[in-house]
Amino acid sequence: MKHRSTFVYLVLLFLFTSPTNGQEIAVLKYGGGGDWYANPTSLPNLIGFCNQNINTKLNPKPATVETGSSTIFQYPFLHMTGHGNVYFSDEDAKNLNNYLLGGGFLHIDDNYGMEPYLRKELIKVFHNKELIELGADHPIFNQQYQFPRGLPKIHEHDGKPPQAFGIFHENRLVLLFTYESDLGNGWEDQEVHNDPQEVRLKALEMGANIISYVFKN
């Protein structure tokens, strides 16, 4: 098992550091009927913001990958969102586990409604790890942009405070779950939600912090 783990790690290291895939982001397409395709303009807008403001060289057009596909290993950063049901088959869960423990990163942005389904499915991915709330002192809130209170609130739905949760492996943040914030809505084209500019900027800056943190660590 040790030799197999070493081999998987080396393969992932090669894929994640390949010149063509060094700074790539993909949207995760999952099963269960939830709208994995929500907020179609959000990720391209965030990528454009990052390339202009924090010197990233991200592909402006994010790819779409399926949870159980080996294609996920070509992307060091996966983004997942939606409002509803999430389902991971055993094969999906194993694939995602290998990806995350081998060096990949997953950002899950709850677009309101996916949280109860997601928590259930994450148990399949990590049998012995739990979501841990990140304090406002976590470095992800202190990158190019400062968020001394932690995760910002972008859209108000039910009065709950925004929370950021993480799953760690060997002291590395491998999964970030942003809850009751709705960052993705803030990244969308302005006319979609008619958010004030300062709200959109706050969402984009927090997104840039996430991307900066992942590609620097």
Short mmCIF file of the C-alpha atoms (twelve columns), coordinates in Angstrom:
data_MODEL
# 
_entry.id   MODEL 
# 
loop_
_atom_site.group_PDB 
_atom_site.id 
_atom_site.type_symbol 
_atom_site.label_atom_id 
_atom_site.label_alt_id 
_atom_site.label_comp_id 
_atom_site.label_asym_id 
_atom_site.label_seq_id 
_atom_site.Cartn_x 
_atom_site.Cartn_y 
_atom_site.Cartn_z 
_atom_site.pdbx_PDB_model_num 
ATOM 1   C CA . MET A 1   0.000   0.000  0.000   1 
ATOM 2   C CA . LYS A 2   2.884   2.365  0.762   1 
ATOM 3   C CA . HIS A 3   4.378   1.869  -2.716  1 
ATOM 4   C CA . ARG A 4   0.971   2.461  -4.303  1 
ATOM 5   C CA . SER A 5   0.485   5.671  -2.296  1 
ATOM 6   C CA . THR A 6   3.901   6.931  -3.367  1 
ATOM 7   C CA . PHE A 7   3.121   6.172  -7.009  1 
ATOM 8   C CA . VAL A 8   -0.221  7.997  -6.840  1 
ATOM 9   C CA . TYR A 9   1.451   10.995 -5.216  1 
ATOM 10  C CA . LEU A 10  4.138   11.190 -7.916  1 
ATOM 11  C CA . VAL A 11  1.544   10.964 -10.681 1 
ATOM 12  C CA . LEU A 12  -0.500  13.743 -9.094  1 
ATOM 13  C CA . LEU A 13  2.610   15.854 -8.554  1 
ATOM 14  C CA . PHE A 14  3.467   15.554 -12.247 1 
ATOM 15  C CA . LEU A 15  -0.047  16.455 -13.351 1 
ATOM 16  C CA . PHE A 16  -0.439  19.400 -10.994 1 
ATOM 17  C CA . THR A 17  2.940   20.898 -11.918 1 
ATOM 18  C CA . SER A 18  2.700   20.339 -15.671 1 
ATOM 19  C CA . PRO A 19  3.304   23.630 -17.545 1 
ATOM 20  C CA . THR A 20  -0.085  23.345 -19.281 1 
ATOM 21  C CA . ASN A 21  -1.977  22.670 -16.073 1 
ATOM 22  C CA . GLY A 22  -0.071  24.718 -13.487 1 
ATOM 23  C CA . GLN A 23  -2.869  27.224 -12.935 1 
ATOM 24  C CA . GLU A 24  -6.101  25.627 -14.021 1 
ATOM 25  C CA . ILE A 25  -9.569  25.601 -12.460 1 
ATOM 26  C CA . ALA A 26  -12.461 23.293 -13.243 1 
ATOM 27  C CA . VAL A 27  -16.123 23.146 -12.235 1 
ATOM 28  C CA . LEU A 28  -17.078 19.847 -10.593 1 
ATOM 29  C CA . LYS A 29  -20.091 18.120 -12.125 1 
ATOM 30  C CA . TYR A 30  -21.683 15.864 -9.504  1 
ATOM 31  C CA . GLY A 31  -24.655 13.502 -9.437  1 
ATOM 32  C CA . GLY A 32  -27.918 13.671 -7.541  1 
ATOM 33  C CA . GLY A 33  -29.830 16.157 -9.643  1 
ATOM 34  C CA . GLY A 34  -28.482 19.290 -7.985  1 
ATOM 35  C CA . ASP A 35  -27.690 22.275 -10.192 1 
ATOM 36  C CA . TRP A 36  -23.904 21.919 -10.373 1 
ATOM 37  C CA . TYR A 37  -24.042 24.377 -13.289 1 
ATOM 38  C CA . ALA A 38  -25.400 27.271 -11.177 1 
ATOM 39  C CA . ASN A 39  -23.861 30.746 -11.477 1 
ATOM 40  C CA . PRO A 40  -22.396 30.258 -14.970 1 
ATOM 41  C CA . THR A 41  -20.713 33.682 -15.095 1 
ATOM 42  C CA . SER A 42  -19.219 33.567 -11.611 1 
ATOM 43  C CA . LEU A 43  -16.026 31.575 -12.120 1 
ATOM 44  C CA . PRO A 44  -14.993 33.297 -15.387 1 
ATOM 45  C CA . ASN A 45  -15.470 36.662 -13.654 1 
ATOM 46  C CA . LEU A 46  -13.394 35.568 -10.658 1 
ATOM 47  C CA . ILE A 47  -10.641 34.265 -12.927 1 
ATOM 48  C CA . GLY A 48  -10.592 37.555 -14.829 1 
ATOM 49  C CA . PHE A 49  -10.387 39.488 -11.566 1 
ATOM 50  C CA . CYS A 50  -7.494  37.357 -10.328 1 
ATOM 51  C CA . ASN A 51  -5.531  37.588 -13.569 1 
ATOM 52  C CA . GLN A 52  -5.888  41.375 -13.499 1 
ATOM 53  C CA . ASN A 53  -5.277  41.973 -9.796  1 
ATOM 54  C CA . ILE A 54  -3.158  39.237 -8.202  1 
ATOM 55  C CA . ASN A 55  -0.940  38.248 -11.136 1 
ATOM 56  C CA . THR A 56  -2.349  34.792 -11.757 1 
ATOM 57  C CA . LYS A 57  -2.292  33.283 -15.234 1 
ATOM 58  C CA . LEU A 58  -5.434  31.204 -15.045 1 
ATOM 59  C CA . ASN A 59  -7.132  29.874 -18.140 1 
ATOM 60  C CA . PRO A 60  -10.038 32.334 -18.614 1 
ATOM 61  C CA . LYS A 61  -12.399 29.515 -19.544 1 
ATOM 62  C CA . PRO A 62  -12.805 26.975 -16.699 1 
ATOM 63  C CA . ALA A 63  -13.267 23.347 -17.659 1 
ATOM 64  C CA . THR A 64  -16.027 21.011 -16.453 1 
ATOM 65  C CA . VAL A 65  -15.056 17.650 -14.965 1 
ATOM 66  C CA . GLU A 66  -17.078 14.777 -13.520 1 
ATOM 67  C CA . THR A 67  -16.416 13.587 -9.997  1 
ATOM 68  C CA . GLY A 68  -15.564 10.004 -10.953 1 
ATOM 69  C CA . SER A 69  -13.353 10.901 -13.907 1 
ATOM 70  C CA . SER A 70  -9.556  10.744 -13.950 1 
ATOM 71  C CA . THR A 71  -9.708  14.166 -15.623 1 
ATOM 72  C CA . ILE A 72  -9.978  15.847 -12.216 1 
ATOM 73  C CA . PHE A 73  -6.296  15.058 -11.654 1 
ATOM 74  C CA . GLN A 74  -5.380  17.549 -14.379 1 
ATOM 75  C CA . TYR A 75  -6.703  20.453 -12.301 1 
ATOM 76  C CA . PRO A 76  -5.175  21.563 -8.986  1 
ATOM 77  C CA . PHE A 77  -8.310  23.561 -8.105  1 
ATOM 78  C CA . LEU A 78  -11.912 22.317 -8.366  1 
ATOM 79  C CA . HIS A 79  -14.960 24.489 -7.705  1 
ATOM 80  C CA . MET A 80  -18.350 23.090 -6.739  1 
ATOM 81  C CA . THR A 81  -21.650 24.887 -6.184  1 
ATOM 82  C CA . GLY A 82  -25.419 24.423 -6.327  1 
ATOM 83  C CA . HIS A 83  -28.702 24.703 -4.447  1 
ATOM 84  C CA . GLY A 84  -29.873 21.123 -4.062  1 
ATOM 85  C CA . ASN A 85  -29.103 17.436 -3.890  1 
ATOM 86  C CA . VAL A 86  -25.565 16.073 -4.061  1 
ATOM 87  C CA . TYR A 87  -24.732 12.419 -4.588  1 
ATOM 88  C CA . PHE A 88  -21.334 10.713 -4.776  1 
ATOM 89  C CA . SER A 89  -21.172 7.077  -5.823  1 
ATOM 90  C CA . ASP A 90  -18.544 4.916  -4.114  1 
ATOM 91  C CA . GLU A 91  -16.350 5.341  -7.194  1 
ATOM 92  C CA . ASP A 92  -16.837 9.131  -7.097  1 
ATOM 93  C CA . ALA A 93  -15.947 9.266  -3.406  1 
ATOM 94  C CA . LYS A 94  -12.805 7.165  -3.834  1 
ATOM 95  C CA . ASN A 95  -11.668 9.229  -6.809  1 
ATOM 96  C CA . LEU A 96  -12.235 12.486 -4.955  1 
ATOM 97  C CA . ASN A 97  -10.422 11.166 -1.893  1 
ATOM 98  C CA . ASN A 98  -7.376  10.205 -3.980  1 
ATOM 99  C CA . TYR A 99  -7.420  13.587 -5.668  1 
ATOM 100 C CA . LEU A 100 -7.587  15.605 -2.450  1 
ATOM 101 C CA . LEU A 101 -5.095  13.556 -0.453  1 
ATOM 102 C CA . GLY A 102 -2.726  13.551 -3.414  1 
ATOM 103 C CA . GLY A 103 -2.457  17.337 -3.688  1 
ATOM 104 C CA . GLY A 104 -5.732  18.629 -5.131  1 
ATOM 105 C CA . PHE A 105 -8.065  21.232 -3.657  1 
ATOM 106 C CA . LEU A 106 -11.858 21.572 -3.693  1 
ATOM 107 C CA . HIS A 107 -13.798 24.762 -2.946  1 
ATOM 108 C CA . ILE A 108 -17.493 24.157 -2.313  1 
ATOM 109 C CA . ASP A 109 -19.685 27.255 -2.273  1 
ATOM 110 C CA . ASP A 110 -23.192 26.567 -0.987  1 
ATOM 111 C CA . ASN A 111 -25.582 28.558 -3.148  1 
ATOM 112 C CA . TYR A 112 -28.169 27.911 -0.431  1 
ATOM 113 C CA . GLY A 113 -29.743 24.478 -0.114  1 
ATOM 114 C CA . MET A 114 -26.946 21.963 -0.714  1 
ATOM 115 C CA . GLU A 115 -25.470 21.833 2.814   1 
ATOM 116 C CA . PRO A 116 -27.461 18.902 4.312   1 
ATOM 117 C CA . TYR A 117 -26.859 16.746 1.226   1 
ATOM 118 C CA . LEU A 118 -23.206 17.662 1.031   1 
ATOM 119 C CA . ARG A 119 -22.405 16.765 4.626   1 
ATOM 120 C CA . LYS A 120 -23.878 13.319 4.121   1 
ATOM 121 C CA . GLU A 121 -21.842 12.693 0.971   1 
ATOM 122 C CA . LEU A 122 -18.572 13.967 2.427   1 
ATOM 123 C CA . ILE A 123 -18.697 11.089 4.907   1 
ATOM 124 C CA . LYS A 124 -18.205 8.785  1.909   1 
ATOM 125 C CA . VAL A 125 -15.142 10.739 0.828   1 
ATOM 126 C CA . PHE A 126 -13.565 11.059 4.283   1 
ATOM 127 C CA . HIS A 127 -14.528 8.365  6.760   1 
ATOM 128 C CA . ASN A 128 -12.256 9.740  9.478   1 
ATOM 129 C CA . LYS A 129 -12.214 13.489 8.817   1 
ATOM 130 C CA . GLU A 130 -14.784 16.148 9.629   1 
ATOM 131 C CA . LEU A 131 -15.476 19.697 8.573   1 
ATOM 132 C CA . ILE A 132 -13.772 22.118 10.973  1 
ATOM 133 C CA . GLU A 133 -14.788 25.761 11.186  1 
ATOM 134 C CA . LEU A 134 -12.014 28.152 10.199  1 
ATOM 135 C CA . GLY A 135 -11.390 31.063 12.528  1 
ATOM 136 C CA . ALA A 136 -10.962 34.597 11.271  1 
ATOM 137 C CA . ASP A 137 -7.233  34.266 11.944  1 
ATOM 138 C CA . HIS A 138 -6.790  31.580 9.269   1 
ATOM 139 C CA . PRO A 139 -4.322  32.704 6.558   1 
ATOM 140 C CA . ILE A 140 -6.951  32.367 3.829   1 
ATOM 141 C CA . PHE A 141 -8.546  35.558 5.161   1 
ATOM 142 C CA . ASN A 142 -5.204  37.377 5.149   1 
ATOM 143 C CA . GLN A 143 -3.805  37.164 1.644   1 
ATOM 144 C CA . GLN A 144 -3.774  40.104 -0.777  1 
ATOM 145 C CA . TYR A 145 -7.037  41.224 0.764   1 
ATOM 146 C CA . GLN A 146 -7.818  41.480 4.458   1 
ATOM 147 C CA . PHE A 147 -10.944 39.993 6.034   1 
ATOM 148 C CA . PRO A 148 -10.405 40.449 9.784   1 
ATOM 149 C CA . ARG A 149 -13.892 39.099 10.520  1 
ATOM 150 C CA . GLY A 150 -13.468 36.035 8.349   1 
ATOM 151 C CA . LEU A 151 -15.822 35.011 5.560   1 
ATOM 152 C CA . PRO A 152 -17.940 37.935 4.274   1 
ATOM 153 C CA . LYS A 153 -21.712 37.847 3.896   1 
ATOM 154 C CA . ILE A 154 -22.685 38.462 0.268   1 
ATOM 155 C CA . HIS A 155 -26.369 37.531 0.057   1 
ATOM 156 C CA . GLU A 156 -28.812 37.498 2.947   1 
ATOM 157 C CA . HIS A 157 -31.383 34.709 2.994   1 
ATOM 158 C CA . ASP A 158 -32.207 33.610 6.511   1 
ATOM 159 C CA . GLY A 159 -30.200 35.709 8.939   1 
ATOM 160 C CA . LYS A 160 -27.498 33.116 9.630   1 
ATOM 161 C CA . PRO A 161 -23.869 34.228 9.850   1 
ATOM 162 C CA . PRO A 162 -21.433 33.197 7.111   1 
ATOM 163 C CA . GLN A 163 -19.140 30.316 8.012   1 
ATOM 164 C CA . ALA A 164 -16.073 28.766 6.417   1 
ATOM 165 C CA . PHE A 165 -15.339 25.100 7.082   1 
ATOM 166 C CA . GLY A 166 -12.340 23.059 6.069   1 
ATOM 167 C CA . ILE A 167 -11.026 19.531 5.891   1 
ATOM 168 C CA . PHE A 168 -7.305  19.095 6.521   1 
ATOM 169 C CA . HIS A 169 -4.820  16.400 5.611   1 
ATOM 170 C CA . GLU A 170 -1.349  16.526 7.125   1 
ATOM 171 C CA . ASN A 171 -1.923  20.171 8.087   1 
ATOM 172 C CA . ARG A 172 -2.903  21.085 4.506   1 
ATOM 173 C CA . LEU A 173 -6.333  22.520 3.768   1 
ATOM 174 C CA . VAL A 174 -7.668  20.216 1.066   1 
ATOM 175 C CA . LEU A 175 -11.330 21.261 1.060   1 
ATOM 176 C CA . LEU A 176 -12.991 24.594 1.794   1 
ATOM 177 C CA . PHE A 177 -16.755 24.811 2.287   1 
ATOM 178 C CA . THR A 178 -18.177 28.344 2.290   1 
ATOM 179 C CA . TYR A 179 -21.635 28.395 3.860   1 
ATOM 180 C CA . GLU A 180 -24.300 31.109 4.271   1 
ATOM 181 C CA . SER A 181 -22.138 33.535 2.306   1 
ATOM 182 C CA . ASP A 182 -23.028 32.979 -1.371  1 
ATOM 183 C CA . LEU A 183 -19.704 34.084 -2.810  1 
ATOM 184 C CA . GLY A 184 -20.628 32.740 -6.245  1 
ATOM 185 C CA . ASN A 185 -23.611 35.069 -6.562  1 
ATOM 186 C CA . GLY A 186 -21.291 37.961 -5.843  1 
ATOM 187 C CA . TRP A 187 -18.959 36.843 -8.639  1 
ATOM 188 C CA . GLU A 188 -21.750 36.772 -11.222 1 
ATOM 189 C CA . ASP A 189 -22.305 39.500 -13.824 1 
ATOM 190 C CA . GLN A 190 -23.633 42.620 -12.124 1 
ATOM 191 C CA . GLU A 191 -27.001 42.515 -13.880 1 
ATOM 192 C CA . VAL A 192 -27.770 38.993 -12.637 1 
ATOM 193 C CA . HIS A 193 -28.365 40.020 -9.017  1 
ATOM 194 C CA . ASN A 194 -27.948 43.814 -9.182  1 
ATOM 195 C CA . ASP A 195 -25.543 43.762 -6.264  1 
ATOM 196 C CA . PRO A 196 -23.848 47.047 -5.359  1 
ATOM 197 C CA . GLN A 197 -20.274 47.331 -6.605  1 
ATOM 198 C CA . GLU A 198 -18.855 47.183 -3.081  1 
ATOM 199 C CA . VAL A 199 -20.624 43.863 -2.444  1 
ATOM 200 C CA . ARG A 200 -19.351 42.325 -5.693  1 
ATOM 201 C CA . LEU A 201 -15.854 43.595 -4.955  1 
ATOM 202 C CA . LYS A 202 -15.918 42.033 -1.500  1 
ATOM 203 C CA . ALA A 203 -16.938 38.674 -2.986  1 
ATOM 204 C CA . LEU A 204 -14.280 38.841 -5.704  1 
ATOM 205 C CA . GLU A 205 -11.573 39.779 -3.228  1 
ATOM 206 C CA . MET A 206 -12.468 36.845 -0.982  1 
ATOM 207 C CA . GLY A 207 -12.426 34.556 -4.009  1 
ATOM 208 C CA . ALA A 208 -9.019  35.923 -4.987  1 
ATOM 209 C CA . ASN A 209 -7.765  35.156 -1.483  1 
ATOM 210 C CA . ILE A 210 -8.897  31.543 -1.863  1 
ATOM 211 C CA . ILE A 211 -7.141  31.166 -5.200  1 
ATOM 212 C CA . SER A 212 -4.007  32.904 -3.949  1 
ATOM 213 C CA . TYR A 213 -3.885  30.697 -0.847  1 
ATOM 214 C CA . VAL A 214 -4.237  27.483 -2.855  1 
ATOM 215 C CA . PHE A 215 -1.649  28.266 -5.525  1 
ATOM 216 C CA . LYS A 216 0.876   29.616 -3.001  1 
ATOM 217 C CA . ASN A 217 0.697   26.632 -0.632  1 
# 
